[in-house]
Amino acid sequence: MLLQSKLALGLTFLLAVGIAALTLTPIINVPAPVEQSDKIYHALAFAALAFPISFFRPSWLLVAVPAFAGFGGMIEIIQPYVGRECSFYDWFADLVGIVLGVVCGRAATVALPKAFRP
């Protein structure tokens, strides 16, 4: 397996585990510093999730993007069972993040000098 494939899979797996851990643990009653800031966190987390594959293995995006969307949806379905709320808007923020991560990953591929590109 190519190094680029290993990086894409490894980073994506680590990010998915981190996202699952942070979104599926009971929340401590800490007030959010900004109204609806959790939507920003969702978008940023899923942008980070989509970035490695879009950068290292863009040909995998046809499978990865629906998988990421399904992952975000499953998190929202499971959250009520761990003392959190299920929110369509959180899932929508996940989808926005996926698009943002794909766009940034593809832009980074073009913008970086050839020595740093996959």
Number of C-alpha atoms within 10 A of each C-alpha: 5 7 10 16 16 13 15 22 16 14 18 19 13 12 18 20 12 14 19 15 11 11 18 18 13 14 12 6 6 6 7 9 8 8 8 11 10 15 18 15 15 24 23 19 20 28 24 23 28 29 26 25 27 25 24 21 19 17 11 13 16 9 9 18 19 13 12 19 19 14 18 24 19 14 19 21 15 15 17 14 13 12 12 15 14 17 15 12 14 22 24 17 23 27 23 19 26 29 18 18 25 24 17 20 23 18 13 16 18 12 12 11 9 9 6 9 13 12
